[in-house]
């Protein structure tokens, strides 16, 4: 790694480029055998009966919600701090997202706030595990059971996260995974649907049957992903990060990214055998890599003066290291860049969504969105890098607002 410290790095195993080229040259990109093997491996890893791979996490979520019986007009409780693309995806499908405030320590749905937002049209709770942090999904599961609601877990950032030793994605009626570029398993796109229910799995399978398998979208994702990976490991990474810190450049890049993602109208297609082959290799090393990132998160938290490494308290996978600034997030980001350290703020991290869907004021989510900063955390960091990061941040981060636990009625 150069003297510049990027905040992210795409995961690739040794020999992956060779395997990609070999599969393409031998015409094995669409070989279905690795797909089934990968699904079986994910099923065994999670201890859940049914897993189906899909070409994107967004498609997986739409297919899962429909398989669970949700219909246009149904309300879904969602966190008020998440990606706007998620809210817009639900709206485009005809659902009514209901933003719910978050827990200030986990940044995920607060079960008590969720209870207060249940209405006559509420059918489901969508529990994210943002930044790989395990939210209070146990509390949400109890709330769902008592209220007759479905519980769906968005584990797009949380593969490898465990709560009480149990993998996230196994606490509700279904869950989705993502295998996009920055995820704990990167297969250059794709995802999976998990469910314990045989009938739900059958409906998911029906929805995915006879899909096309166009090569161009996969080729484009491979080309773009490999090109960006090449930039991140060269001195050009600093130029790119500095440009992104300019609000004008950031807005242009965000518009281009959202246009490329075509997030409101995702198209379903089949998951490729080449992707599954990559996924199988990375799943084998997942727990070891998660352990490394947790250790890094623990070290960085200690260097920042935290009494406890909050980033690993609930078995989190170390996907993102996000803290709250005591003052201006933009000011700290600029000082980090001046010291050769990349950082993310604002919509680069997540969005305040309390003003979307069936809107409500969500003060914790608004505060977190305004002050969150993503610091570097990936397998390429050394103890020296961690100390450099901590030195710049010294005295400029604040502990999450603590509040007394508010048990659900009946707990």
ABEGO torsion letter per residue (X at the ends): XBABBBABBBBBBBGAAAAAAAAAAAGAAABAAAAAAAAAAAAAAAGBABBBBBABAAAAAAAAAAAAGBBBGBBBBBBABBBAAAAAAAAAAGBBBBBBBBBAAAGBBBAAAAAAABBAABABBBBBBBGGBBBBAAAAAAAAAAAGBBBBBBAAAABGBBBGGBBBGAABAEBBBBABAABABBAGEEBBBBBABAAAAAAAAAAABGBBBBAAAAAAAAAAAAAAAAAAABAAAAAAAAAAABAAAAAAAAAAAAAAAGAABBBBBBBBAAAAAAAAAAAAAAAAAAAAAAAAAAAAAAAAGBABBAAAAAGBAGABBBBBBABBAAAAAAAAAAAGBBBBBEAAABBBAAABEBBBBBAAAAAAAAABBBBBBBAABBAAAAAAAAAAABGABBBBBBBBBBBBBGX
